[in-house]
Amino acid sequence: MESERQVISDIVHALNQTANLDQLLNRIHVALKRILSAENCFVALHNPRKTSSNFRFSPTNTTRLPPRKKWTAAVPPTFSAPEKQS
């Protein structure tokens, strides 16, 4: 439980200290890796005016992915979302 609190504290600190979005996302990723497997951590920002999304962060690829209208097409067909528990 203490490690989770420390990660939350580190993320809040990063939010207050980092003005650059890419640096902030990287710092959040580094913090999360301390308590969970985050190799598949991606962040996409949605632009409602253009109805498109842009991947801003990927831990395995430091370059930005090109914008696409439908990123769900990029999800491997073997992926299945976990079912909701009642």
Residue pairs with C-beta under 8 A, 6 or more apart in sequence:
3 34
3 35
4 35
6 34
7 31
7 32
7 34
7 35
10 27
10 31
11 27
11 28
11 31
14 24
14 27
14 28
14 31
15 24
18 24
18 27
21 56
22 56
22 57
25 43
25 56
25 57
26 57
29 38
29 41
29 57
29 59
32 38
32 41
38 59
39 59
39 60
40 59
41 57
41 58
41 59
42 55
42 57
42 58
43 55
43 56
43 57
44 53
44 54
44 55
44 56
44 71
45 53
45 54
45 56
46 52
46 53
47 53
47 54
50 67
51 69
52 67
52 68
52 69
53 67
53 68
53 71
54 64
54 65
54 67
55 64
55 65
55 71
56 64
58 65
68 74
